């Protein structure tokens, strides 16, 4: 994911940006899933206390 950030920062050609954003969207879904799983875990853990 760090590579994607670097690519975005240094990419200036519009056509290539489209490819970069496709990759960003792909990782975004992955990250959203991680966030949701983390929130579920926190909620479950807090209920136990």
Protein Blocks (a to p, Z undefined) as FASTA:
>chain_A
ZZmmmmmmmpcbfklmmmmmmmmmmmmmmmmmmmmmmmmmmmmmmmmZZ
